[in-house]
Amino acid sequence: MTFSAGVVAYGIFDSNVSAATGGGFVALAAAAMMGLAKMRVWAVDTSAERRQLEEALQAARDERIRYVALGVAQQEEHRRCVRDLEAERAGHQRQLAAAKAALEEQFEADREDLIVNATNAAVALAKTGFFDRPIETSEAKILRLPGQQQPVREGAAAHPADEATQPVREREVRHP
């Protein structure tokens, strides 16, 4: 730009129109070139956008790292909870086994007393003659619901063996 200004000044000082005009065109061309360079920088320079993109990518990386770290922490917490539950379950199983063993031991101790008491009661009943008495049985009674007929035992009279098994009060007495 200074060169073209010198050419224009020389053309004016020397009264050379072609030098002054040529210097002006060179100045105009230099100004246009500088304007185009500025426009190119303005249109093509993406350094600010690249900085913003890099910052956004870094923030995304940081967020991803934090997310992965939280996932790992959650998995570790889950493993810890499972270990605690397994330990608690094992403790409860030990307590249950101990309680079961104590109950079995108590049962075995009480079993001897129960056997002795049952034997004493059986001997006492035998001495009183409780087992010598005949056992009285009676036939079950069937309740009739409204609208039902009395159930009939088919073939009861045809079998004389049934008479021996019926109770005395219901058996017919036959006279010869």
HUNOR-V882823 format. One line per field, one symbol per residue. ss: DSSP state (H for helix, E for strand, C for the rest). phi: phi as a letter, one per 30 degrees, with the letter a starting at -180 (. if undefined). Layout:
# HUNOR-V882823
ss->???
phi->???
This chain:
# HUNOR-V882823
ss->CHHHHHHHHHHHHHCCHHHHHHHHHHHHHHHHHHHHHHHHHHHHCCHHHHHHHHHHHHHHHHHHHHHHHHHHHHHHHHHHHHHHHHHHHHHHHHHHHHHHHHHHHHHHHHHHHHHHHHHHHHHHHHHHCCCCCCCCCCCCCCCCCCCCCCCCCCCCCCCCHHHHHCCHHHCCCCCC
phi->.ddddddddddddcicdddddddddddddddddddddddddddcdcddddddddddddddddddddddddddddddddddddddddddddddddddddddddddddddddddddddddddddddddddiddddddcbbddccdcdejccddcddidddcddddddddddcddcccd
